[in-house]
Amino acid sequence: MVDVVRGEIVNPRTVLIVDGRIAAIGEPDTISIPSAAVRVDGRGRYLMPGLVDMHVHLFNNSSRRPPNEWAFPLFVANGVTGVRETRTEPAAMTLVNRWRTKVTRGELIAPRLLAAGAAVGADSVEATRRQVREAKAAGADFLKIFSEVQEPQWRAILEEARALQMPVCGHIPGEVSLLDAATAGQRSNEHLTQAYEACSAREKHFLDTRKGLDGKEIVNLRDAQERDVLTSFDQPVCARTAAALARTDQVQVPTVVLAHSEARGSSTNFRDDPRWRYLPPDEQARWERILKDYPPGGKKLAAQRREVSLQIVNTLHTAGVRILAGTDSPMPLVYPGFAVHKELELLVEAGLSPADALRAATIWPAEFLGLSESSGSIAVRKRADLLLLDANPLSRITHTQRIRAVVLDGRLLQRADLDALLKPAVDSQAK
């Protein structure tokens, strides 16, 4: 067994699963196994907790296309047994709850929706406060902020959220500093927003130029300044920022795989990727449209962002800032499920040990979401969301991809079952 809490391999154990929970763990031949039990021979293999993707998008709120239910089998086939949905709307919480019920009943093969956040931020402070109350009434698990939210609205969100006891997560607004946001109580920062500025000696200059602008203008200016921000990365400044950030409770979901994928840009061979056939036609069309319009120089800028991201992640992690694994799938070239494994590779490339990379996708998300009593590690009475691997992931992080079986809420999916989930969404030859 892979003990992600201690970061070590436990000697061979027999694990008994009953009604979706781990009922017993013991040395081989010491546990009484019911005669009707399904036995899985794990000798020579490694059992670990299921993976969690802490930043996914299951809804298409801008295009109003149908939800991304097509991604569910891709997550499960890759051992992702839990996800955090990061942009829903109050009206969509009905569907979220329906998915949750179907997964619990075994009617839907999909990762557990561990949390769903409602996007908030309007033109006025009062309208923003109203959005927060509507999100709470609809049952959203947290509030999601985007970069274009102006500072007065952002502060109103934090104030209203405290009164309603709702976590505030998401982007750091483009005119707010990373440390101010963490100190004010924003619980997560996605994509390292404002961390790049915070790791520059010119942070104050960049933020001052954005003050007083409307949301769209803030984002446009921030994007225009990106090359200067990345070029002005300062390691000593970053180390001081990281030390201060570690004294707050804010976690970082860096989604380095996004910059890694963008660095590939609009390469014409992306359709040759064997995973391309898993995308439904309308998703393929969306990716093609976005990649076709990829800006000149975008790949070079993304490559620079990737390298600076790795330096920032290393500095934050070294200082004790909690890093969580997320992908932003299904952004173009960020394939649901598959991207989690690449994110883990990138976290190791940034300097995390394989054990810490595994923690970033298992026990640390569970702790952040308040679910560690029931998930995130292998222990009696915890949910049976597990992966059986053919190789040790603590010796090489890419071994998380060598999946022999997945246990999803106690349901056994062996290799043939997982392969069956990876059905092409379109007939590529006919297309």
FENGIKA-V496010 format. One record per helix or strand. SS is the DSSP state (~ for helix, > for strand). FROM is the first residue (numbers start at 0). TO is the last residue. If there is no record, write none. Layout:
SS;FROM;TO / SS;FROM;TO
//
This chain:
>;1;2 / >;7;8 / >;13;17 / >;20;25 / >;45;48 / >;50;55 / >;59;59 / >;64;64 / ~;68;76 / >;79;87 / ~;89;104 / >;111;118 / ~;124;137 / >;141;144 / ~;150;163 / >;166;169 / ~;177;183 / >;187;189 / ~;194;197 / >;199;199 / ~;202;209 / ~;214;223 / ~;225;230 / >;232;232 / ~;234;244 / >;250;252 / ~;255;261 / ~;267;271 / ~;273;277 / ~;280;291 / ~;297;318 / >;322;322 / >;328;328 / ~;337;349 / ~;353;359 / ~;362;367 / >;382;382 / >;385;388 / ~;396;400 / >;402;407 / >;410;413 / ~;414;420
//
